[in-house]
Amino acid sequence: MVTFAGMNIRAYQDTDGEAVLALLRSNTPDYFAPEEEQDLVLYLQRDAEHYFVLEDGGRLVACGGFNLWEEGAIARISWDMVQPEGQGKGWGSALVRFRLQEIKKIPTVTTIVVRTSQLAFRFYERFGFRTQEIVTDYWAPGYNLYHMVMAAE
C-alpha cells in the first residue's frame, strides 16, 4: 500500500472483485451502461496487471488502472470508478495522478490515452488530456466514446 496525496492506494487483488463490481453498479447507469459489466469482469480476469484501488477507512471507494499497448509506447488509462457519494472528495483525482506518476516511470511510454464518455471527459481535460475523436453510441446507446490523449513527457 502506498499513501499518495494522503490517500491509501494499493494494487488490485482478486479478493477485491466483488467490491469493484459493486462500485461499477453504483455508477450504473449514470456513468456506465449495464452491458459494460461483463467487459469489466473480463478485464479483471485477464488485464488487471496495473489496476489499483483506493481505500478510505479500509473501504474500497475508488479504482482504476492502466494497460500498455504498442510494445509499451502507449499507456491506456482504464476502468476508473469512484463511489458516487465520494465524487468531489479528490479520490478520483488522486488515483489519476498516482497512475500518471506510475506510467511516467516506464521509459518506453510516449503517449497516454484515456477512452471515456461525454459524462466524464471534462474530468480528464483537467489533467491535460485532449479529445482526438468522438464516436456516438460506442459503449452503448447514449454512451459516446471520447478518445483522449496526452504526451507522457
C-alpha positions as CSV (number, residue, x, y, z in Angstrom):
1,M,0.0,0.0,0.0
2,V,1.2,3.5,-0.9
3,T,0.0,6.7,0.7
4,F,-0.5,9.2,-2.2
5,A,-1.9,12.7,-1.6
6,G,-2.9,11.4,1.9
7,M,-4.9,8.5,0.4
8,N,-4.2,4.8,0.6
9,I,-3.7,3.2,-2.9
10,R,-2.8,-0.4,-3.4
11,A,-2.7,-2.9,-6.2
12,Y,-5.9,-4.7,-7.0
13,Q,-6.2,-8.2,-5.6
14,D,-8.7,-10.9,-6.8
15,T,-10.5,-10.6,-3.5
16,D,-11.4,-7.1,-4.5
17,G,-13.5,-8.3,-7.4
18,E,-16.9,-8.1,-5.8
19,A,-16.2,-4.6,-4.3
20,V,-15.1,-3.4,-7.7
21,L,-18.3,-4.8,-9.3
22,A,-20.4,-3.1,-6.6
23,L,-18.6,0.1,-7.4
24,L,-19.5,-0.3,-11.1
25,R,-23.1,-1.0,-10.2
26,S,-23.3,2.1,-8.0
27,N,-22.2,4.1,-11.1
28,T,-24.7,2.4,-13.5
29,P,-26.5,3.9,-15.4
30,D,-25.1,7.4,-14.5
31,Y,-21.6,6.7,-15.9
32,F,-21.7,3.1,-17.3
33,A,-24.1,1.2,-19.4
34,P,-25.4,-2.0,-17.7
35,E,-24.0,-4.1,-20.6
36,E,-20.4,-3.0,-19.6
37,E,-20.4,-5.1,-16.5
38,Q,-19.3,-8.2,-18.4
39,D,-16.5,-6.3,-20.0
40,L,-15.2,-5.3,-16.6
41,V,-15.4,-8.9,-15.3
42,L,-13.2,-10.0,-18.3
43,Y,-10.8,-7.1,-17.8
44,L,-10.3,-8.0,-14.1
45,Q,-9.7,-11.7,-15.0
46,R,-7.3,-11.0,-17.9
47,D,-6.0,-7.5,-18.0
48,A,-5.7,-6.1,-14.5
49,E,-1.9,-6.1,-14.4
50,H,-1.7,-2.4,-13.4
51,Y,-5.0,-2.0,-11.6
52,F,-5.3,-0.1,-8.3
53,V,-7.8,0.5,-5.6
54,L,-8.1,3.5,-3.3
55,E,-9.3,2.9,0.3
56,D,-10.8,5.2,2.8
57,G,-11.2,3.9,6.3
58,G,-10.5,0.3,5.0
59,R,-13.3,0.6,2.5
60,L,-12.7,0.4,-1.3
61,V,-14.0,3.7,-2.6
62,A,-12.3,4.2,-6.0
63,C,-10.4,2.1,-8.5
64,G,-8.7,2.4,-11.9
65,G,-5.8,1.0,-13.9
66,F,-3.8,1.3,-17.0
67,N,-2.5,-1.1,-19.7
68,L,0.4,-0.9,-22.0
69,W,0.0,-1.1,-25.8
70,E,2.2,-0.9,-28.9
71,E,5.2,-2.6,-27.2
72,G,4.9,-0.3,-24.3
73,A,4.8,3.0,-26.2
74,I,1.2,3.7,-25.3
75,A,-0.4,3.5,-21.8
76,R,-4.2,3.5,-21.7
77,I,-6.0,4.6,-18.5
78,S,-8.8,2.1,-17.8
79,W,-11.9,1.5,-15.8
80,D,-11.9,4.5,-13.4
81,M,-14.7,4.5,-10.9
82,V,-15.4,6.4,-7.7
83,Q,-18.2,5.9,-5.1
84,P,-20.9,8.3,-6.1
85,E,-21.0,9.9,-2.7
86,G,-17.2,10.4,-2.9
87,Q,-17.2,12.4,-6.1
88,G,-15.7,15.8,-5.4
89,K,-13.6,14.5,-2.5
90,G,-10.4,14.1,-4.6
91,W,-10.4,10.3,-4.7
92,G,-10.6,10.1,-8.5
93,S,-8.1,12.9,-9.0
94,A,-5.6,11.3,-6.6
95,L,-6.0,8.0,-8.4
96,V,-5.4,9.6,-11.8
97,R,-2.3,11.5,-10.6
98,F,-0.9,8.3,-9.0
99,R,-1.3,6.4,-12.2
100,L,0.2,9.1,-14.3
101,Q,3.2,9.1,-12.0
102,E,3.5,5.3,-12.3
103,I,3.2,5.5,-16.1
104,K,5.9,8.2,-16.4
105,K,8.3,5.8,-14.6
106,I,8.1,3.5,-17.7
107,P,10.7,4.8,-20.1
108,T,9.1,3.3,-23.3
109,V,5.8,5.2,-22.8
110,T,5.4,8.2,-25.1
111,T,1.6,8.6,-25.2
112,I,-1.1,8.2,-22.6
113,V,-4.6,7.6,-23.7
114,V,-8.0,7.5,-22.0
115,R,-11.2,6.3,-23.5
116,T,-14.1,7.8,-21.7
117,S,-17.6,9.2,-22.4
118,Q,-19.3,12.5,-22.7
119,L,-20.1,12.1,-19.0
120,A,-16.5,12.3,-17.8
121,F,-14.3,13.8,-20.5
122,R,-14.1,17.2,-18.8
123,F,-12.6,15.5,-15.7
124,Y,-9.7,14.2,-17.8
125,E,-9.2,17.6,-19.5
126,R,-8.0,18.9,-16.1
127,F,-5.0,16.6,-16.3
128,G,-4.0,17.6,-19.8
129,F,-5.9,15.0,-21.9
130,R,-7.3,16.4,-25.2
131,T,-10.1,14.8,-27.2
132,Q,-8.9,13.3,-30.5
133,E,-12.1,11.5,-31.6
134,I,-15.8,11.2,-30.6
135,V,-17.8,8.1,-31.6
136,T,-21.5,8.3,-31.0
137,D,-23.1,5.3,-29.1
138,Y,-19.8,3.5,-28.9
139,W,-20.2,1.9,-25.4
140,A,-24.0,1.6,-25.7
141,P,-26.8,3.8,-27.0
142,G,-26.4,7.2,-25.3
143,Y,-22.8,6.5,-24.2
144,N,-20.4,8.1,-26.6
145,L,-16.6,7.3,-26.8
146,Y,-14.3,10.3,-26.2
147,H,-10.8,9.1,-27.2
148,M,-8.4,11.4,-25.4
149,V,-4.6,11.6,-25.5
150,M,-1.6,13.4,-23.8
151,A,2.2,13.1,-24.2
152,A,3.9,11.1,-21.5
153,E,6.6,13.8,-21.1
